[in-house]
């Protein structure tokens, strides 16, 4: 009985595909709609920030967006961003 169960289970087809997705810093995940969560006041939306140190060419960034943050004091609040996604 045990061998027939293990044969039945192992003979079932399994359908899976690897997926690679880029999560944009401004527009988020194009499939789930989840957006990054910027968890401090120190972040600036790069394309709208003329005084930001980071100024990459928009055609060199994903979707033409980036965020900038700077800290230079030991006691500054950490500037963090959280991305939620399913997978590994």
N, CA, C and O atoms as a Maestro MAE file, in Angstrom:
{
 s_m_m2io_version
 :::
 2.0.0
}

f_m_ct {
 s_m_title
 :::
 protein
 m_atom[352] {
  # First column is atom index #
  i_m_mmod_type
  r_m_x_coord
  r_m_y_coord
  r_m_z_coord
  i_m_residue_number
  s_m_chain_name
  s_m_pdb_residue_name
  s_m_pdb_atom_name
  i_m_atomic_number
  :::
  1 25 0.825 -1.194 0.000 1 A "UNK " " N  " 7
  2 3 0.000 0.000 0.000 1 A "UNK " " CA " 6
  3 2 0.865 1.253 0.000 1 A "UNK " " C  " 6
  4 15 0.592 2.196 -0.742 1 A "UNK " " O  " 8
  5 25 1.910 1.268 0.830 2 A "UNK " " N  " 7
  6 3 2.774 2.427 0.923 2 A "UNK " " CA " 6
  7 2 3.462 2.724 -0.402 2 A "UNK " " C  " 6
  8 15 3.565 3.886 -0.793 2 A "UNK " " O  " 8
  9 25 3.930 1.705 -1.094 3 A "UNK " " N  " 7
  10 3 4.619 1.942 -2.361 3 A "UNK " " CA " 6
  11 2 3.669 2.476 -3.421 3 A "UNK " " C  " 6
  12 15 4.085 3.283 -4.252 3 A "UNK " " O  " 8
  13 25 2.419 2.060 -3.423 4 A "UNK " " N  " 7
  14 3 1.468 2.573 -4.410 4 A "UNK " " CA " 6
  15 2 1.116 4.032 -4.136 4 A "UNK " " C  " 6
  16 15 0.884 4.792 -5.076 4 A "UNK " " O  " 8
  17 25 1.072 4.435 -2.879 5 A "UNK " " N  " 7
  18 3 0.801 5.840 -2.549 5 A "UNK " " CA " 6
  19 2 1.968 6.718 -2.976 5 A "UNK " " C  " 6
  20 15 1.757 7.771 -3.578 5 A "UNK " " O  " 8
  21 25 3.193 6.305 -2.677 6 A "UNK " " N  " 7
  22 3 4.346 7.124 -3.038 6 A "UNK " " CA " 6
  23 2 4.497 7.204 -4.552 6 A "UNK " " C  " 6
  24 15 4.941 8.231 -5.065 6 A "UNK " " O  " 8
  25 25 4.140 6.152 -5.278 7 A "UNK " " N  " 7
  26 3 4.197 6.191 -6.738 7 A "UNK " " CA " 6
  27 2 3.160 7.156 -7.279 7 A "UNK " " C  " 6
  28 15 3.439 7.925 -8.198 7 A "UNK " " O  " 8
  29 25 1.980 7.117 -6.717 8 A "UNK " " N  " 7
  30 3 0.915 8.024 -7.146 8 A "UNK " " CA " 6
  31 2 1.300 9.481 -6.909 8 A "UNK " " C  " 6
  32 15 1.112 10.324 -7.786 8 A "UNK " " O  " 8
  33 25 1.833 9.778 -5.737 9 A "UNK " " N  " 7
  34 3 2.207 11.147 -5.400 9 A "UNK " " CA " 6
  35 2 3.343 11.640 -6.279 9 A "UNK " " C  " 6
  36 15 3.307 12.772 -6.760 9 A "UNK " " O  " 8
  37 25 4.351 10.805 -6.495 10 A "UNK " " N  " 7
  38 3 5.509 11.243 -7.262 10 A "UNK " " CA " 6
  39 2 5.239 11.308 -8.752 10 A "UNK " " C  " 6
  40 15 6.018 11.928 -9.476 10 A "UNK " " O  " 8
  41 25 4.174 10.698 -9.241 11 A "UNK " " N  " 7
  42 3 3.893 10.725 -10.670 11 A "UNK " " CA " 6
  43 2 3.015 11.906 -11.085 11 A "UNK " " C  " 6
  44 15 2.742 12.082 -12.273 11 A "UNK " " O  " 8
  45 25 2.577 12.704 -10.136 12 A "UNK " " N  " 7
  46 3 1.742 13.867 -10.464 12 A "UNK " " CA " 6
  47 2 2.604 14.959 -11.082 12 A "UNK " " C  " 6
  48 15 3.694 15.244 -10.585 12 A "UNK " " O  " 8
  49 25 2.134 15.565 -12.148 13 A "UNK " " N  " 7
  50 3 2.928 16.649 -12.757 13 A "UNK " " CA " 6
  51 2 2.939 17.885 -11.851 13 A "UNK " " C  " 6
  52 15 1.952 18.198 -11.186 13 A "UNK " " O  " 8
  53 25 4.035 18.546 -11.845 14 A "UNK " " N  " 7
  54 3 4.178 19.784 -11.074 14 A "UNK " " CA " 6
  55 2 4.498 20.899 -12.051 14 A "UNK " " C  " 6
  56 15 5.443 20.796 -12.832 14 A "UNK " " O  " 8
  57 25 3.717 21.954 -12.008 15 A "UNK " " N  " 7
  58 3 3.919 23.072 -12.920 15 A "UNK " " CA " 6
  59 2 4.443 24.269 -12.135 15 A "UNK " " C  " 6
  60 15 3.784 24.765 -11.221 15 A "UNK " " O  " 8
  61 25 5.611 24.716 -12.496 16 A "UNK " " N  " 7
  62 3 6.209 25.872 -11.845 16 A "UNK " " CA " 6
  63 2 7.150 26.532 -12.839 16 A "UNK " " C  " 6
  64 15 7.703 25.878 -13.723 16 A "UNK " " O  " 8
  65 25 7.320 27.810 -12.684 17 A "UNK " " N  " 7
  66 3 8.241 28.539 -13.544 17 A "UNK " " CA " 6
  67 2 8.944 29.601 -12.715 17 A "UNK " " C  " 6
  68 15 8.331 30.274 -11.886 17 A "UNK " " O  " 8
  69 25 10.214 29.734 -12.951 18 A "UNK " " N  " 7
  70 3 10.970 30.796 -12.284 18 A "UNK " " CA " 6
  71 2 10.542 32.136 -12.855 18 A "UNK " " C  " 6
  72 15 10.347 32.278 -14.062 18 A "UNK " " O  " 8
  73 25 10.399 33.107 -11.982 19 A "UNK " " N  " 7
  74 3 10.003 34.447 -12.408 19 A "UNK " " CA " 6
  75 2 10.949 35.453 -11.792 19 A "UNK " " C  " 6
  76 15 11.257 35.378 -10.603 19 A "UNK " " O  " 8
  77 25 11.404 36.381 -12.584 20 A "UNK " " N  " 7
  78 3 12.240 37.464 -12.094 20 A "UNK " " CA " 6
  79 2 11.506 38.762 -12.381 20 A "UNK " " C  " 6
  80 15 11.124 39.030 -13.520 20 A "UNK " " O  " 8
  81 25 11.312 39.565 -11.346 21 A "UNK " " N  " 7
  82 3 10.565 40.799 -11.505 21 A "UNK " " CA " 6
  83 2 11.320 41.931 -10.826 21 A "UNK " " C  " 6
  84 15 11.871 41.744 -9.741 21 A "UNK " " O  " 8
  85 25 11.352 43.093 -11.446 22 A "UNK " " N  " 7
  86 3 11.971 44.269 -10.847 22 A "UNK " " CA " 6
  87 2 10.896 45.088 -10.150 22 A "UNK " " C  " 6
  88 15 9.844 45.360 -10.728 22 A "UNK " " O  " 8
  89 25 11.157 45.478 -8.921 23 A "UNK " " N  " 7
  90 3 10.231 46.328 -8.181 23 A "UNK " " CA " 6
  91 2 10.775 47.748 -8.242 23 A "UNK " " C  " 6
  92 15 11.842 48.032 -7.698 23 A "UNK " " O  " 8
  93 25 10.056 48.621 -8.892 24 A "UNK " " N  " 7
  94 3 10.500 49.999 -9.070 24 A "UNK " " CA " 6
  95 2 10.397 50.781 -7.767 24 A "UNK " " C  " 6
  96 15 9.486 50.554 -6.970 24 A "UNK " " O  " 8
  97 25 11.323 51.693 -7.554 25 A "UNK " " N  " 7
  98 3 11.350 52.472 -6.309 25 A "UNK " " CA " 6
  99 2 10.167 53.426 -6.189 25 A "UNK " " C  " 6
  100 15 9.809 53.811 -5.076 25 A "UNK " " O  " 8
  101 25 9.557 53.815 -7.294 26 A "UNK " " N  " 7
  102 3 8.439 54.766 -7.256 26 A "UNK " " CA " 6
  103 2 7.114 54.109 -7.647 26 A "UNK " " C  " 6
  104 15 6.097 54.335 -6.991 26 A "UNK " " O  " 8
  105 25 7.116 53.305 -8.701 27 A "UNK " " N  " 7
  106 3 5.894 52.687 -9.208 27 A "UNK " " CA " 6
  107 2 5.606 51.319 -8.575 27 A "UNK " " C  " 6
  108 15 4.500 50.797 -8.711 27 A "UNK " " O  " 8
  109 25 6.585 50.744 -7.892 28 A "UNK " " N  " 7
  110 3 6.381 49.482 -7.194 28 A "UNK " " CA " 6
  111 2 6.356 48.276 -8.100 28 A "UNK " " C  " 6
  112 15 6.953 48.279 -9.176 28 A "UNK " " O  " 8
  113 25 5.660 47.240 -7.657 29 A "UNK " " N  " 7
  114 3 5.552 45.959 -8.360 29 A "UNK " " CA " 6
  115 2 4.425 46.058 -9.377 29 A "UNK " " C  " 6
  116 15 3.271 46.280 -9.010 29 A "UNK " " O  " 8
  117 25 4.755 45.894 -10.654 30 A "UNK " " N  " 7
  118 3 3.747 46.074 -11.707 30 A "UNK " " CA " 6
  119 2 2.671 44.993 -11.696 30 A "UNK " " C  " 6
  120 15 1.606 45.191 -12.279 30 A "UNK " " O  " 8
  121 25 2.921 43.859 -11.049 31 A "UNK " " N  " 7
  122 3 1.942 42.778 -11.015 31 A "UNK " " CA " 6
  123 2 1.030 42.895 -9.792 31 A "UNK " " C  " 6
  124 15 -0.192 42.827 -9.927 31 A "UNK " " O  " 8
  125 25 1.611 43.069 -8.597 32 A "UNK " " N  " 7
  126 3 0.804 43.095 -7.375 32 A "UNK " " CA " 6
  127 2 0.338 44.501 -6.996 32 A "UNK " " C  " 6
  128 15 -0.621 44.653 -6.239 32 A "UNK " " O  " 8
  129 25 1.013 45.530 -7.518 33 A "UNK " " N  " 7
  130 3 0.673 46.904 -7.161 33 A "UNK " " CA " 6
  131 2 1.289 47.368 -5.853 33 A "UNK " " C  " 6
  132 15 1.088 48.514 -5.451 33 A "UNK " " O  " 8
  133 25 2.039 46.494 -5.176 34 A "UNK " " N  " 7
  134 3 2.669 46.890 -3.906 34 A "UNK " " CA " 6
  135 2 3.740 47.939 -4.155 34 A "UNK " " C  " 6
  136 15 4.535 47.839 -5.090 34 A "UNK " " O  " 8
  137 25 3.736 48.944 -3.295 35 A "UNK " " N  " 7
  138 3 4.698 50.041 -3.399 35 A "UNK " " CA " 6
  139 2 5.741 49.951 -2.300 35 A "UNK " " C  " 6
  140 15 5.446 49.453 -1.214 35 A "UNK " " O  " 8
  141 25 6.958 50.424 -2.560 36 A "UNK " " N  " 7
  142 3 7.952 50.501 -1.498 36 A "UNK " " CA " 6
  143 2 7.465 51.433 -0.391 36 A "UNK " " C  " 6
  144 15 6.749 52.400 -0.652 36 A "UNK " " O  " 8
  145 25 7.855 51.134 0.836 37 A "UNK " " N  " 7
  146 3 7.481 51.979 1.974 37 A "UNK " " CA " 6
  147 2 8.750 52.652 2.498 37 A "UNK " " C  " 6
  148 15 9.626 51.994 3.059 37 A "UNK " " O  " 8
  149 25 8.838 53.965 2.309 38 A "UNK " " N  " 7
  150 3 9.980 54.741 2.792 38 A "UNK " " CA " 6
  151 2 9.676 55.141 4.226 38 A "UNK " " C  " 6
  152 15 8.714 55.861 4.492 38 A "UNK " " O  " 8
  153 25 10.510 54.663 5.149 39 A "UNK " " N  " 7
  154 3 10.173 54.741 6.563 39 A "UNK " " CA " 6
  155 2 10.893 55.835 7.334 39 A "UNK " " C  " 6
  156 15 11.050 55.738 8.551 39 A "UNK " " O  " 8
  157 25 11.317 56.840 6.660 40 A "UNK " " N  " 7
  158 3 11.882 57.995 7.358 40 A "UNK " " CA " 6
  159 2 11.647 59.226 6.497 40 A "UNK " " C  " 6
  160 15 11.301 59.116 5.321 40 A "UNK " " O  " 8
  161 25 11.835 60.382 7.081 41 A "UNK " " N  " 7
  162 3 11.593 61.635 6.372 41 A "UNK " " CA " 6
  163 2 12.753 62.039 5.469 41 A "UNK " " C  " 6
  164 15 12.647 63.039 4.758 41 A "UNK " " O  " 8
  165 25 13.852 61.296 5.474 42 A "UNK " " N  " 7
  166 3 15.042 61.698 4.756 42 A "UNK " " CA " 6
  167 2 15.078 61.374 3.277 42 A "UNK " " C  " 6
  168 15 16.052 61.715 2.607 42 A "UNK " " O  " 8
  169 25 14.049 60.724 2.741 43 A "UNK " " N  " 7
  170 3 14.052 60.329 1.337 43 A "UNK " " CA " 6
  171 2 13.503 61.438 0.445 43 A "UNK " " C  " 6
  172 15 12.548 62.124 0.810 43 A "UNK " " O  " 8
  173 25 14.111 61.606 -0.723 44 A "UNK " " N  " 7
  174 3 13.608 62.552 -1.728 44 A "UNK " " CA " 6
  175 2 13.410 61.800 -3.038 44 A "UNK " " C  " 6
  176 15 14.214 60.942 -3.403 44 A "UNK " " O  " 8
  177 25 12.338 62.128 -3.732 45 A "UNK " " N  " 7
  178 3 12.088 61.549 -5.057 45 A "UNK " " CA " 6
  179 2 13.049 62.221 -6.026 45 A "UNK " " C  " 6
  180 15 12.910 63.408 -6.319 45 A "UNK " " O  " 8
  181 25 14.027 61.464 -6.526 46 A "UNK " " N  " 7
  182 3 15.133 61.988 -7.311 46 A "UNK " " CA " 6
  183 2 14.792 62.891 -8.474 46 A "UNK " " C  " 6
  184 15 15.343 63.989 -8.556 46 A "UNK " " O  " 8
  185 25 13.898 62.485 -9.394 47 A "UNK " " N  " 7
  186 3 13.624 63.333 -10.544 47 A "UNK " " CA " 6
  187 2 13.066 64.716 -10.179 47 A "UNK " " C  " 6
  188 15 13.176 65.653 -10.971 47 A "UNK " " O  " 8
  189 25 12.477 64.848 -9.008 48 A "UNK " " N  " 7
  190 3 11.900 66.134 -8.588 48 A "UNK " " CA " 6
  191 2 12.816 66.895 -7.623 48 A "UNK " " C  " 6
  192 15 12.423 67.933 -7.091 48 A "UNK " " O  " 8
  193 25 14.028 66.390 -7.395 49 A "UNK " " N  " 7
  194 3 14.904 66.982 -6.389 49 A "UNK " " CA " 6
  195 2 16.156 67.577 -7.043 49 A "UNK " " C  " 6
  196 15 17.119 66.862 -7.318 49 A "UNK " " O  " 8
  197 25 16.133 68.865 -7.285 50 A "UNK " " N  " 7
  198 3 17.281 69.514 -7.930 50 A "UNK " " CA " 6
  199 2 18.483 69.624 -6.991 50 A "UNK " " C  " 6
  200 15 19.615 69.735 -7.462 50 A "UNK " " O  " 8
  201 25 18.266 69.595 -5.686 51 A "UNK " " N  " 7
  202 3 19.362 69.718 -4.735 51 A "UNK " " CA " 6
  203 2 19.936 68.394 -4.254 51 A "UNK " " C  " 6
  204 15 20.839 68.386 -3.417 51 A "UNK " " O  " 8
  205 25 19.434 67.281 -4.762 52 A "UNK " " N  " 7
  206 3 19.915 65.970 -4.323 52 A "UNK " " CA " 6
  207 2 21.275 65.660 -4.934 52 A "UNK " " C  " 6
  208 15 21.560 66.020 -6.076 52 A "UNK " " O  " 8
  209 25 22.097 64.990 -4.152 53 A "UNK " " N  " 7
  210 3 23.428 64.623 -4.611 53 A "UNK " " CA " 6
  211 2 23.368 63.610 -5.757 53 A "UNK " " C  " 6
  212 15 24.117 63.730 -6.726 53 A "UNK " " O  " 8
  213 25 22.496 62.628 -5.656 54 A "UNK " " N  " 7
  214 3 22.358 61.621 -6.723 54 A "UNK " " CA " 6
  215 2 21.551 62.215 -7.868 54 A "UNK " " C  " 6
  216 15 20.397 62.601 -7.678 54 A "UNK " " O  " 8
  217 25 22.142 62.292 -9.045 55 A "UNK " " N  " 7
  218 3 21.461 62.813 -10.224 55 A "UNK " " CA " 6
  219 2 21.826 61.965 -11.444 55 A "UNK " " C  " 6
  220 15 22.460 62.460 -12.376 55 A "UNK " " O  " 8
  221 25 21.431 60.700 -11.442 56 A "UNK " " N  " 7
  222 3 21.756 59.852 -12.599 56 A "UNK " " CA " 6
  223 2 20.946 60.278 -13.824 56 A "UNK " " C  " 6
  224 15 19.912 60.935 -13.703 56 A "UNK " " O  " 8
  225 25 21.427 59.899 -14.989 57 A "UNK " " N  " 7
  226 3 20.652 60.134 -16.212 57 A "UNK " " CA " 6
  227 2 19.404 59.263 -16.149 57 A "UNK " " C  " 6
  228 15 19.496 58.065 -15.881 57 A "UNK " " O  " 8
  229 25 18.241 59.854 -16.394 58 A "UNK " " N  " 7
  230 3 16.975 59.123 -16.275 58 A "UNK " " CA " 6
  231 2 16.947 57.884 -17.154 58 A "UNK " " C  " 6
  232 15 16.327 56.888 -16.781 58 A "UNK " " O  " 8
  233 25 17.604 57.913 -18.319 59 A "UNK " " N  " 7
  234 3 17.600 56.744 -19.195 59 A "UNK " " CA " 6
  235 2 18.501 55.620 -18.685 59 A "UNK " " C  " 6
  236 15 18.518 54.533 -19.262 59 A "UNK " " O  " 8
  237 25 19.243 55.871 -17.616 60 A "UNK " " N  " 7
  238 3 20.093 54.849 -17.005 60 A "UNK " " CA " 6
  239 2 19.448 54.247 -15.755 60 A "UNK " " C  " 6
  240 15 20.046 53.390 -15.106 60 A "UNK " " O  " 8
  241 25 18.242 54.683 -15.415 61 A "UNK " " N  " 7
  242 3 17.531 54.162 -14.254 61 A "UNK " " CA " 6
  243 2 16.314 53.370 -14.709 61 A "UNK " " C  " 6
  244 15 15.823 53.571 -15.820 61 A "UNK " " O  " 8
  245 25 15.828 52.477 -13.867 62 A "UNK " " N  " 7
  246 3 14.637 51.701 -14.192 62 A "UNK " " CA " 6
  247 2 13.418 52.617 -14.126 62 A "UNK " " C  " 6
  248 15 13.172 53.240 -13.093 62 A "UNK " " O  " 8
  249 25 12.664 52.706 -15.195 63 A "UNK " " N  " 7
  250 3 11.448 53.536 -15.300 63 A "UNK " " CA " 6
  251 2 11.727 55.016 -15.085 63 A "UNK " " C  " 6
  252 15 10.798 55.787 -14.840 63 A "UNK " " O  " 8
  253 25 12.997 55.430 -15.172 64 A "UNK " " N  " 7
  254 3 13.334 56.847 -15.046 64 A "UNK " " CA " 6
  255 2 13.193 57.405 -13.649 64 A "UNK " " C  " 6
  256 15 13.084 58.620 -13.483 64 A "UNK " " O  " 8
  257 25 13.192 56.534 -12.620 65 A "UNK " " N  " 7
  258 3 12.988 57.002 -11.253 65 A "UNK " " CA " 6
  259 2 14.118 56.564 -10.340 65 A "UNK " " C  " 6
  260 15 14.802 55.577 -10.610 65 A "UNK " " O  " 8
  261 25 14.306 57.297 -9.269 66 A "UNK " " N  " 7
  262 3 15.235 56.928 -8.202 66 A "UNK " " CA " 6
  263 2 14.888 57.746 -6.975 66 A "UNK " " C  " 6
  264 15 14.169 58.741 -7.067 66 A "UNK " " O  " 8
  265 25 15.390 57.334 -5.842 67 A "UNK " " N  " 7
  266 3 15.231 58.082 -4.596 67 A "UNK " " CA " 6
  267 2 16.611 58.396 -4.043 67 A "UNK " " C  " 6
  268 15 17.566 57.655 -4.274 67 A "UNK " " O  " 8
  269 25 16.707 59.474 -3.329 68 A "UNK " " N  " 7
  270 3 17.969 59.934 -2.761 68 A "UNK " " CA " 6
  271 2 17.797 60.150 -1.264 68 A "UNK " " C  " 6
  272 15 16.763 60.641 -0.813 68 A "UNK " " O  " 8
  273 25 18.797 59.786 -0.513 69 A "UNK " " N  " 7
  274 3 18.825 60.092 0.912 69 A "UNK " " CA " 6
  275 2 20.273 60.270 1.335 69 A "UNK " " C  " 6
  276 15 21.165 59.597 0.817 69 A "UNK " " O  " 8
  277 25 20.502 61.162 2.261 70 A "UNK " " N  " 7
  278 3 21.852 61.430 2.734 70 A "UNK " " CA " 6
  279 2 21.836 61.562 4.241 70 A "UNK " " C  " 6
  280 15 20.933 62.166 4.821 70 A "UNK " " O  " 8
  281 25 22.827 60.998 4.852 71 A "UNK " " N  " 7
  282 3 23.010 61.181 6.282 71 A "UNK " " CA " 6
  283 2 24.501 61.357 6.527 71 A "UNK " " C  " 6
  284 15 25.322 60.674 5.915 71 A "UNK " " O  " 8
  285 25 24.840 62.252 7.402 72 A "UNK " " N  " 7
  286 3 26.260 62.460 7.665 72 A "UNK " " CA " 6
  287 2 26.557 62.680 9.141 72 A "UNK " " C  " 6
  288 15 27.664 63.076 9.508 72 A "UNK " " O  " 8
  289 25 25.566 62.422 9.981 73 A "UNK " " N  " 7
  290 3 25.776 62.548 11.426 73 A "UNK " " CA " 6
  291 2 25.531 61.219 12.103 73 A "UNK " " C  " 6
  292 15 24.585 60.518 11.746 73 A "UNK " " O  " 8
  293 25 26.357 60.850 13.070 74 A "UNK " " N  " 7
  294 3 26.210 59.536 13.726 74 A "UNK " " CA " 6
  295 2 24.855 59.321 14.388 74 A "UNK " " C  " 6
  296 15 24.413 58.177 14.493 74 A "UNK " " O  " 8
  297 25 24.184 60.368 14.834 75 A "UNK " " N  " 7
  298 3 22.911 60.206 15.550 75 A "UNK " " CA " 6
  299 2 21.689 60.393 14.654 75 A "UNK " " C  " 6
  300 15 20.564 60.431 15.152 75 A "UNK " " O  " 8
  301 25 21.889 60.509 13.346 76 A "UNK " " N  " 7
  302 3 20.751 60.644 12.431 76 A "UNK " " CA " 6
  303 2 19.883 59.392 12.469 76 A "UNK " " C  " 6
  304 15 20.368 58.292 12.731 76 A "UNK " " O  " 8
  305 25 18.614 59.574 12.209 77 A "UNK " " N  " 7
  306 3 17.678 58.456 12.113 77 A "UNK " " CA " 6
  307 2 18.046 57.638 10.868 77 A "UNK " " C  " 6
  308 15 18.381 58.203 9.827 77 A "UNK " " O  " 8
  309 25 17.982 56.322 10.982 78 A "UNK " " N  " 7
  310 3 18.270 55.456 9.832 78 A "UNK " " CA " 6
  311 2 17.243 55.705 8.737 78 A "UNK " " C  " 6
  312 15 16.053 55.857 9.013 78 A "UNK " " O  " 8
  313 25 17.702 55.746 7.514 79 A "UNK " " N  " 7
  314 3 16.814 55.926 6.368 79 A "UNK " " CA " 6
  315 2 16.574 54.551 5.766 79 A "UNK " " C  " 6
  316 15 17.483 53.959 5.185 79 A "UNK " " O  " 8
  317 25 15.361 54.043 5.901 80 A "UNK " " N  " 7
  318 3 15.065 52.681 5.468 80 A "UNK " " CA " 6
  319 2 13.935 52.656 4.452 80 A "UNK " " C  " 6
  320 15 13.092 53.551 4.406 80 A "UNK " " O  " 8
  321 25 13.943 51.611 3.644 81 A "UNK " " N  " 7
  322 3 12.860 51.353 2.704 81 A "UNK " " CA " 6
  323 2 12.528 49.873 2.808 81 A "UNK " " C  " 6
  324 15 13.428 49.040 2.915 81 A "UNK " " O  " 8
  325 25 11.228 49.537 2.777 82 A "UNK " " N  " 7
  326 3 10.784 48.160 2.880 82 A "UNK " " CA " 6
  327 2 10.056 47.775 1.599 82 A "UNK " " C  " 6
  328 15 9.198 48.511 1.110 82 A "UNK " " O  " 8
  329 25 10.412 46.605 1.062 83 A "UNK " " N  " 7
  330 3 9.753 46.046 -0.125 83 A "UNK " " CA " 6
  331 2 9.093 44.741 0.294 83 A "UNK " " C  " 6
  332 15 9.760 43.853 0.825 83 A "UNK " " O  " 8
  333 25 7.797 44.616 0.065 84 A "UNK " " N  " 7
  334 3 7.077 43.382 0.394 84 A "UNK " " CA " 6
  335 2 6.861 42.586 -0.881 84 A "UNK " " C  " 6
  336 15 6.399 43.128 -1.885 84 A "UNK " " O  " 8
  337 25 7.196 41.295 -0.847 85 A "UNK " " N  " 7
  338 3 6.965 40.447 -2.002 85 A "UNK " " CA " 6
  339 2 6.826 39.009 -1.540 85 A "UNK " " C  " 6
  340 15 7.276 38.650 -0.452 85 A "UNK " " O  " 8
  341 25 6.202 38.189 -2.371 86 A "UNK " " N  " 7
  342 3 6.102 36.751 -2.116 86 A "UNK " " CA " 6
  343 2 7.222 36.077 -2.887 86 A "UNK " " C  " 6
  344 15 7.452 36.392 -4.055 86 A "UNK " " O  " 8
  345 25 7.914 35.160 -2.249 87 A "UNK " " N  " 7
  346 3 8.983 34.435 -2.925 87 A "UNK " " CA " 6
  347 2 10.241 34.440 -2.099 87 A "UNK " " C  " 6
  348 15 10.237 34.784 -0.917 87 A "UNK " " O  " 8
  349 25 11.315 34.051 -2.746 88 A "UNK " " N  " 7
  350 3 12.616 34.026 -2.080 88 A "UNK " " CA " 6
  351 2 13.639 34.742 -2.925 88 A "UNK " " C  " 6
  352 15 14.804 34.833 -2.539 88 A "UNK " " O  " 8
  :::
 }
 m_bond[351] {
  # First column is bond index #
  i_m_from
  i_m_to
  i_m_order
  :::
  1 1 2 1
  2 2 3 1
  3 3 4 2
  4 3 5 1
  5 5 6 1
  6 6 7 1
  7 7 8 2
  8 7 9 1
  9 9 10 1
  10 10 11 1
  11 11 12 2
  12 11 13 1
  13 13 14 1
  14 14 15 1
  15 15 16 2
  16 15 17 1
  17 17 18 1
  18 18 19 1
  19 19 20 2
  20 19 21 1
  21 21 22 1
  22 22 23 1
  23 23 24 2
  24 23 25 1
  25 25 26 1
  26 26 27 1
  27 27 28 2
  28 27 29 1
  29 29 30 1
  30 30 31 1
  31 31 32 2
  32 31 33 1
  33 33 34 1
  34 34 35 1
  35 35 36 2
  36 35 37 1
  37 37 38 1
  38 38 39 1
  39 39 40 2
  40 39 41 1
  41 41 42 1
  42 42 43 1
  43 43 44 2
  44 43 45 1
  45 45 46 1
  46 46 47 1
  47 47 48 2
  48 47 49 1
  49 49 50 1
  50 50 51 1
  51 51 52 2
  52 51 53 1
  53 53 54 1
  54 54 55 1
  55 55 56 2
  56 55 57 1
  57 57 58 1
  58 58 59 1
  59 59 60 2
  60 59 61 1
  61 61 62 1
  62 62 63 1
  63 63 64 2
  64 63 65 1
  65 65 66 1
  66 66 67 1
  67 67 68 2
  68 67 69 1
  69 69 70 1
  70 70 71 1
  71 71 72 2
  72 71 73 1
  73 73 74 1
  74 74 75 1
  75 75 76 2
  76 75 77 1
  77 77 78 1
  78 78 79 1
  79 79 80 2
  80 79 81 1
  81 81 82 1
  82 82 83 1
  83 83 84 2
  84 83 85 1
  85 85 86 1
  86 86 87 1
  87 87 88 2
  88 87 89 1
  89 89 90 1
  90 90 91 1
  91 91 92 2
  92 91 93 1
  93 93 94 1
  94 94 95 1
  95 95 96 2
  96 95 97 1
  97 97 98 1
  98 98 99 1
  99 99 100 2
  100 99 101 1
  101 101 102 1
  102 102 103 1
  103 103 104 2
  104 103 105 1
  105 105 106 1
  106 106 107 1
  107 107 108 2
  108 107 109 1
  109 109 110 1
  110 110 111 1
  111 111 112 2
  112 111 113 1
  113 113 114 1
  114 114 115 1
  115 115 116 2
  116 115 117 1
  117 117 118 1
  118 118 119 1
  119 119 120 2
  120 119 121 1
  121 121 122 1
  122 122 123 1
  123 123 124 2
  124 123 125 1
  125 125 126 1
  126 126 127 1
  127 127 128 2
  128 127 129 1
  129 129 130 1
  130 130 131 1
  131 131 132 2
  132 131 133 1
  133 133 134 1
  134 134 135 1
  135 135 136 2
  136 135 137 1
  137 137 138 1
  138 138 139 1
  139 139 140 2
  140 139 141 1
  141 141 142 1
  142 142 143 1
  143 143 144 2
  144 143 145 1
  145 145 146 1
  146 146 147 1
  147 147 148 2
  148 147 149 1
  149 149 150 1
  150 150 151 1
  151 151 152 2
  152 151 153 1
  153 153 154 1
  154 154 155 1
  155 155 156 2
  156 155 157 1
  157 157 158 1
  158 158 159 1
  159 159 160 2
  160 159 161 1
  161 161 162 1
  162 162 163 1
  163 163 164 2
  164 163 165 1
  165 165 166 1
  166 166 167 1
  167 167 168 2
  168 167 169 1
  169 169 170 1
  170 170 171 1
  171 171 172 2
  172 171 173 1
  173 173 174 1
  174 174 175 1
  175 175 176 2
  176 175 177 1
  177 177 178 1
  178 178 179 1
  179 179 180 2
  180 179 181 1
  181 181 182 1
  182 182 183 1
  183 183 184 2
  184 183 185 1
  185 185 186 1
  186 186 187 1
  187 187 188 2
  188 187 189 1
  189 189 190 1
  190 190 191 1
  191 191 192 2
  192 191 193 1
  193 193 194 1
  194 194 195 1
  195 195 196 2
  196 195 197 1
  197 197 198 1
  198 198 199 1
  199 199 200 2
  200 199 201 1
  201 201 202 1
  202 202 203 1
  203 203 204 2
  204 203 205 1
  205 205 206 1
  206 206 207 1
  207 207 208 2
  208 207 209 1
  209 209 210 1
  210 210 211 1
  211 211 212 2
  212 211 213 1
  213 213 214 1
  214 214 215 1
  215 215 216 2
  216 215 217 1
  217 217 218 1
  218 218 219 1
  219 219 220 2
  220 219 221 1
  221 221 222 1
  222 222 223 1
  223 223 224 2
  224 223 225 1
  225 225 226 1
  226 226 227 1
  227 227 228 2
  228 227 229 1
  229 229 230 1
  230 230 231 1
  231 231 232 2
  232 231 233 1
  233 233 234 1
  234 234 235 1
  235 235 236 2
  236 235 237 1
  237 237 238 1
  238 238 239 1
  239 239 240 2
  240 239 241 1
  241 241 242 1
  242 242 243 1
  243 243 244 2
  244 243 245 1
  245 245 246 1
  246 246 247 1
  247 247 248 2
  248 247 249 1
  249 249 250 1
  250 250 251 1
  251 251 252 2
  252 251 253 1
  253 253 254 1
  254 254 255 1
  255 255 256 2
  256 255 257 1
  257 257 258 1
  258 258 259 1
  259 259 260 2
  260 259 261 1
  261 261 262 1
  262 262 263 1
  263 263 264 2
  264 263 265 1
  265 265 266 1
  266 266 267 1
  267 267 268 2
  268 267 269 1
  269 269 270 1
  270 270 271 1
  271 271 272 2
  272 271 273 1
  273 273 274 1
  274 274 275 1
  275 275 276 2
  276 275 277 1
  277 277 278 1
  278 278 279 1
  279 279 280 2
  280 279 281 1
  281 281 282 1
  282 282 283 1
  283 283 284 2
  284 283 285 1
  285 285 286 1
  286 286 287 1
  287 287 288 2
  288 287 289 1
  289 289 290 1
  290 290 291 1
  291 291 292 2
  292 291 293 1
  293 293 294 1
  294 294 295 1
  295 295 296 2
  296 295 297 1
  297 297 298 1
  298 298 299 1
  299 299 300 2
  300 299 301 1
  301 301 302 1
  302 302 303 1
  303 303 304 2
  304 303 305 1
  305 305 306 1
  306 306 307 1
  307 307 308 2
  308 307 309 1
  309 309 310 1
  310 310 311 1
  311 311 312 2
  312 311 313 1
  313 313 314 1
  314 314 315 1
  315 315 316 2
  316 315 317 1
  317 317 318 1
  318 318 319 1
  319 319 320 2
  320 319 321 1
  321 321 322 1
  322 322 323 1
  323 323 324 2
  324 323 325 1
  325 325 326 1
  326 326 327 1
  327 327 328 2
  328 327 329 1
  329 329 330 1
  330 330 331 1
  331 331 332 2
  332 331 333 1
  333 333 334 1
  334 334 335 1
  335 335 336 2
  336 335 337 1
  337 337 338 1
  338 338 339 1
  339 339 340 2
  340 339 341 1
  341 341 342 1
  342 342 343 1
  343 343 344 2
  344 343 345 1
  345 345 346 1
  346 346 347 1
  347 347 348 2
  348 347 349 1
  349 349 350 1
  350 350 351 1
  351 351 352 2
  :::
 }
}
